[in-house]
């Protein structure tokens, strides 16, 4: 059996890259390969479902999300995507239930908060809409900052300390001026 940590992550990343570039055909092929190589993992099924849902094939997408959940009943992206299918079909109550279940598993999953906000807005629950929308924005901002710092690596990680460095230099200059008077 191939190790998921290495090849599974590589296939998932490659499929995501194809999808983000808009090459659905290659993304579907790559996610199918992911399913073929790792049939017991939920990731490939979930990604296939996302692409199918994106193209309006809700029944087929639902099938793949359910396959993902059959492999891991607490797979947060698949739970959230099932909520999306329900929301798309107008079943707001069931969509909200799926989003809440996803958030019970991972309270920091920004897409579930964002989609829950949409469901609450459609349901006329503006207070809950605002609360979850703000939470999703904060979580997505935090994730973006982490991605930026990770991509830049340690060589530019010191930039986050720049204000403190300037303050320290200012203190040194002032102390030097006072001492040399």
Secondary structure, DSSP 4 states (H G I P E B T S, - for coil): ---IIIIIHHHHHHHHHHHHTT-HHHHHHHHHHHHHH-TT-SHHHHHHHHHHHHTT-HHHHHHHHHHHHHH-TT-HHHHHHHHHHHHHTT-HHHHHHHHHHHHHH-TT-HHHHHHHHHHHHHTT-HHHHHHHHHHHHHHHHHHHHHHHHHHHHHHHHGGGGHHHHHHHHHHHHHHHHHHT-
